Amino acid sequence: MPTNTNFPQIERKAMWFLINQPQVLESNTVDENWFTNNSYRILASFINLWGTRYENAEQIAAAFSDTPFGKRLDVQKIINSIQGVDRPFDPRATFKELRSYYYTRMIKEAALNASKDPSDFNLDHLDMLRDEAMRTDTQTDHDNSELVNDALEELNTPTTGFIKTYAGLDKLLGGGLAPNQLMVIGARPSVGKTAFALNIGMNAIMYDSNLTVELFSLEMSSKQNMHRIYAANSGIALNYWKNPAVRMSASQKQAAAETIKQIGDIRFWSNDRLVSIDEISSVIKQHAQRFGSGHYLAIVDHIGLVETGNSKQDARQSLEEVSRRLKLLTQNLKISIIALSQLNRGVESRESNEPQLRDLRETGAIEQDANIVGFLWRPSEDPTDKNLNLSIKKNRDGELGKLEFYFQKNIQKIVEVSHDVEPIHE
């Protein structure tokens, strides 16, 4: 994994405290995104999650080396680099300087983007960064006080803002999709990722009739997507919906009409006219603000087809921009977004059909931005196999695991075989 070796001393000083005195995290906040060095970001993310379990650099190095990311890095070289810095003495001042350096860099970049392209997104992003950068310690203390009160309240008040999917998947997610979460579902072509996303959307609405699900479809028309939904809910084969006046019997037409009316009464919207991230972001923002956090779910099918409007970007850079902007939407609007993604062909040449995080197409940015990454795959090479597996390979706020599903392809219905979760050991 490439690393950035030209990074300021302030990053090494901040990392010195994190590895040698991880207990400083009990009274200080250190965002891994404040680091420009990729290795430092990964190590800081691990320490943020598990650091208080350890007392010194030696223990952290040993534990981090056993993680999937640690195995791909020269951990001892990273530790030695950090230990070589002149010893700092004030963690609070060090982290404050690191934060200031981060926001100075980000604001300069955002201002440059806004000057080149004064779109609503770029201007809003610049304003958001300036607001965050200007927050004082008093504001931080106030926020921490609110977080403490919220945490105490959660002890006795069940969380109700989850968007339900499937029982087994909800169990892994800690209750369902939560606000601020970007979930990426990856699969090879023709496995069933679109059908899976449509089934998730319908399951969510069946659980909460006040929910609005909006599909941004860049691969199929809205008519094709709605036919899939009608087929799954009526039990009438998808093939019959292509020319129902001729292919359906009288009884099937009656059942079809009832299904169409039922679906018409819920808010499951399919949008096939938007192709750029600017257009998609604008609509998501409008509808998320209209319906509110916990009442709106956006699905993007698929992320590799979304355009950025920048002809100078290659495929990797475009994906990075789209991924990052979807993630920012979840954070700024406090909503959940599901993004579908194609996988590299490499998964087809291995002995196991189960995809890995490295199979995400073109870039690691998708993995970095996503809160949850799941892979849909067939356990056998037989394209007619109706069994599907969903492997959750990344889950910032929950567990990893594998779930089994049954895909009735003729009606586009995907059901859970069991609510039991098979643990994944990385």
Summary of the structure (lengths in Angstrom):
residues: 426
radius of gyration: 23.4
end to end distance: 18.0
largest distance: 82.4
contacts: 1296
relative contact order: 0.11
helix: 53%
strand: 15%
